[in-house]
């Protein structure tokens, strides 16, 4: 695996806490089975997915969340029609149906998800765009694909942090996807995702580190009183920001309301792995900057700082 890949210091052992009361086992089992049935029903309809009305997709995604015993609150502005880049912080596998409950969109997913059982079929069948994070040279092609989908009037949903975090801290937004919005001339809509129990942040839904998907699903259905809050921020006109750096900063501020912080994971973040990854950034960035000076193309711009962009 390339050392520049985005990763979070969050792990199940260090970050995930048991908050709130635990649901009785029979109820948790019922929720677990219901979630699997609802997801399987969606997988069965994958071949005709593009012909399903958006309102039905929203209902299905909200049903997934509610089947897990989670109360859903969606606040903020409405999403516009036409080309739109939806960006959100990334905590859980639940983030995907939550975003689709706001507006059905093509997801940008890591290539390895293709091989996941059920989830891989669903993701591929939904028209997702895949990024091979092990191949830096594939980044310009991915940016071009996103821009093409946006120009065609579609919505694309991305998690610019590039990795899941526990919910009490977040990573920096990588900038490459914002180049696609600039190239396509479409607005960006920030969406803040939060999970709560008893009015305080909950890490129970977090899907981080070595956590398995089934373990995470069971933890969610076993936790009583979970609430998922979706805050849809005002759209950001792409013309109001001259470059992807400022556009990414504005989008992250719209999602979190503050600069990135790692107050919950500071001690974990200061690991040798993070130091080594940071140390490798400069040579890659310098080499890519030479490409920019020699070509001046939008595609080359998408690789100017892979450690910060991908």
Secondary structure, DSSP 8 states (H G I E B T S, - for coil): --TTS------HHHH----S-B--HHHHHHHHHHHHHHHHHHHHTGGGGGGS-HHHHHHHHHHHHHHTT-EEEEEE----SSSEEEEE----THHHHHHHHH---EEEEEGGGGGSTTHHHHHHHTT-EEE-TT-GGGHHHHHHHHHHHHHTT-EEEE-TTSS---SSS-----SHHHHHHHHHT-EEEEEEEEEEETTEE--TT---TT--HHHHHHHHHHBTTEEEEEEEEEEE-GGG-SSHHHHHHHHHHHHHSS----TTTHHHHSSHHHHHHHHTHHHHHHHHHHHHHHH--HHHHTTTTHHHH-
